[in-house]
């Protein structure tokens, strides 16, 4: 996997587990909001970066 793809996977996995933690009442709404803010910011920056360098090569 390329670096950008690893980050995308990490963001998705982190988002998934933070939702589960919230559902199980392991995190407060304030903590979830903080985590989601960071994830959204990173996703936006990653998207901008990937757009600036062009399309990622296919995994052939």
C-alpha atoms as an extended CHARMM CRD file, in Angstrom:
* protein
*
        60  EXT
         1         1  UNK       CA              0.0000000000        0.0000000000        0.0000000000  PROA      1               0.0000000000
         2         2  UNK       CA              1.1030000000        3.5290000000       -0.6780000000  PROA      2               0.0000000000
         3         3  UNK       CA              1.4790000000        6.0070000000        2.1740000000  PROA      3               0.0000000000
         4         4  UNK       CA             -1.7110000000        7.9140000000        1.3230000000  PROA      4               0.0000000000
         5         5  UNK       CA             -3.7290000000        4.7290000000        1.1600000000  PROA      5               0.0000000000
         6         6  UNK       CA             -2.4650000000        3.6690000000        4.5940000000  PROA      6               0.0000000000
         7         7  UNK       CA             -3.6050000000        6.9800000000        6.0490000000  PROA      7               0.0000000000
         8         8  UNK       CA             -7.0360000000        6.6260000000        4.4400000000  PROA      8               0.0000000000
         9         9  UNK       CA             -7.4200000000        3.1560000000        5.9380000000  PROA      9               0.0000000000
        10        10  UNK       CA             -6.2480000000        4.4610000000        9.3270000000  PROA      10              0.0000000000
        11        11  UNK       CA             -8.8080000000        7.2850000000        9.2080000000  PROA      11              0.0000000000
        12        12  UNK       CA            -11.6360000000        4.8850000000        8.3750000000  PROA      12              0.0000000000
        13        13  UNK       CA            -10.6270000000        2.3820000000       11.0570000000  PROA      13              0.0000000000
        14        14  UNK       CA            -10.2410000000        5.1230000000       13.6540000000  PROA      14              0.0000000000
        15        15  UNK       CA            -13.6540000000        6.5240000000       12.7950000000  PROA      15              0.0000000000
        16        16  UNK       CA            -15.2120000000        3.0530000000       13.0660000000  PROA      16              0.0000000000
        17        17  UNK       CA            -13.7260000000        2.3110000000       16.4890000000  PROA      17              0.0000000000
        18        18  UNK       CA            -14.4940000000        5.7730000000       17.8610000000  PROA      18              0.0000000000
        19        19  UNK       CA            -18.1750000000        5.2270000000       16.9520000000  PROA      19              0.0000000000
        20        20  UNK       CA            -18.1170000000        1.8570000000       18.7020000000  PROA      20              0.0000000000
        21        21  UNK       CA            -16.4490000000        3.3430000000       21.7820000000  PROA      21              0.0000000000
        22        22  UNK       CA            -19.0960000000        6.0690000000       21.9430000000  PROA      22              0.0000000000
        23        23  UNK       CA            -21.9190000000        3.5310000000       21.5630000000  PROA      23              0.0000000000
        24        24  UNK       CA            -20.4370000000        1.5310000000       24.4360000000  PROA      24              0.0000000000
        25        25  UNK       CA            -20.1490000000        4.7230000000       26.4900000000  PROA      25              0.0000000000
        26        26  UNK       CA            -16.3570000000        4.4630000000       26.6800000000  PROA      26              0.0000000000
        27        27  UNK       CA            -15.9150000000        7.9990000000       25.3460000000  PROA      27              0.0000000000
        28        28  UNK       CA            -17.8190000000       11.1650000000       26.1520000000  PROA      28              0.0000000000
        29        29  UNK       CA            -19.5120000000       13.2520000000       23.4530000000  PROA      29              0.0000000000
        30        30  UNK       CA            -16.7920000000       15.8800000000       24.0010000000  PROA      30              0.0000000000
        31        31  UNK       CA            -14.0540000000       13.3080000000       23.3550000000  PROA      31              0.0000000000
        32        32  UNK       CA            -15.8020000000       12.0210000000       20.2260000000  PROA      32              0.0000000000
        33        33  UNK       CA            -16.2130000000       15.5570000000       18.9100000000  PROA      33              0.0000000000
        34        34  UNK       CA            -12.5050000000       16.1830000000       19.4330000000  PROA      34              0.0000000000
        35        35  UNK       CA            -11.5300000000       12.9390000000       17.6810000000  PROA      35              0.0000000000
        36        36  UNK       CA            -13.9150000000       13.5550000000       14.7790000000  PROA      36              0.0000000000
        37        37  UNK       CA            -12.5940000000       17.1090000000       14.3530000000  PROA      37              0.0000000000
        38        38  UNK       CA             -9.0580000000       15.7530000000       14.0240000000  PROA      38              0.0000000000
        39        39  UNK       CA            -10.1540000000       12.9850000000       11.6260000000  PROA      39              0.0000000000
        40        40  UNK       CA            -12.0950000000       15.4310000000        9.4500000000  PROA      40              0.0000000000
        41        41  UNK       CA             -9.1570000000       17.8500000000        9.3410000000  PROA      41              0.0000000000
        42        42  UNK       CA             -6.7140000000       15.1010000000        8.4290000000  PROA      42              0.0000000000
        43        43  UNK       CA             -9.0550000000       13.7100000000        5.7760000000  PROA      43              0.0000000000
        44        44  UNK       CA             -9.4340000000       17.1440000000        4.2180000000  PROA      44              0.0000000000
        45        45  UNK       CA             -5.6790000000       17.7500000000        4.2030000000  PROA      45              0.0000000000
        46        46  UNK       CA             -4.9980000000       14.2880000000        2.7990000000  PROA      46              0.0000000000
        47        47  UNK       CA             -7.5610000000       14.7960000000        0.0510000000  PROA      47              0.0000000000
        48        48  UNK       CA             -5.9640000000       18.1250000000       -0.8740000000  PROA      48              0.0000000000
        49        49  UNK       CA             -2.5110000000       16.5590000000       -0.9260000000  PROA      49              0.0000000000
        50        50  UNK       CA             -3.5770000000       13.5960000000       -3.0540000000  PROA      50              0.0000000000
        51        51  UNK       CA             -5.3590000000       15.9240000000       -5.4700000000  PROA      51              0.0000000000
        52        52  UNK       CA             -2.2340000000       18.0690000000       -5.7610000000  PROA      52              0.0000000000
        53        53  UNK       CA              0.0060000000       15.1250000000       -6.6960000000  PROA      53              0.0000000000
        54        54  UNK       CA             -2.4860000000       13.5940000000       -9.1070000000  PROA      54              0.0000000000
        55        55  UNK       CA             -4.3000000000       10.3010000000       -9.1990000000  PROA      55              0.0000000000
        56        56  UNK       CA             -2.8830000000        7.3630000000       -7.2820000000  PROA      56              0.0000000000
        57        57  UNK       CA             -1.6510000000        4.4980000000       -9.4550000000  PROA      57              0.0000000000
        58        58  UNK       CA             -3.8460000000        1.4310000000       -9.4930000000  PROA      58              0.0000000000
        59        59  UNK       CA             -2.6830000000       -1.5890000000       -7.5190000000  PROA      59              0.0000000000
        60        60  UNK       CA             -1.7590000000       -3.6220000000      -10.5920000000  PROA      60              0.0000000000
